[in-house]
Amino acid sequence: MITITIPKPEVSITKQKNPEGSHIFGFTDFHLITREKGGFFMFYNAKDELLFVGKARKLRPRIKKHFEDSVSPMKKHRDEVAKIEVYLVDDPMERDIYETYVVNRMKSKYNVDKQFSF
């Protein structure tokens, strides 16, 4: 059996109730997310339920795309996102492993294409 331990998030940002100057669905702290490093990220709702898990070579641009892109699996659910956790992982293979593990172990709501039946 393989044991996978999810690291602690490098950054966790939450939606502001009265965001001033935010054009990204109530999030004002995107500057805290690295622009140059890779890893994986998790979107949670206000009830702390996992909505979506993703990975990226460059985290900030990829996360922002989920809030701006018309083809994102989150396009109809952007308003639900209340918290974003970011995990730094340099190795692309490890990012894939973490993403697949988290999607299947924690049953993210909107990653239906990556869920396996056991």
Sequence and secondary structure as in RCSB ss.txt:
>XXXX:A:sequence
MITITIPKPEVSITKQKNPEGSHIFGFTDFHLITREKGGFFMFYNAKDELLFVGKARKLRPRIKKHFEDSVSPMK
KHRDEVAKIEVYLVDDPMERDIYETYVVNRMKSKYNVDKQFSF
>XXXX:A:secstr
         SEEEE  SS SS  BTTB  GGGS SS  EEEEEE TT  EEEEEEESSHHHHHHHHHH SS TTT
TTGGG  EEEEEE   HHHHHHHHHHHHHHHT TT GGG    
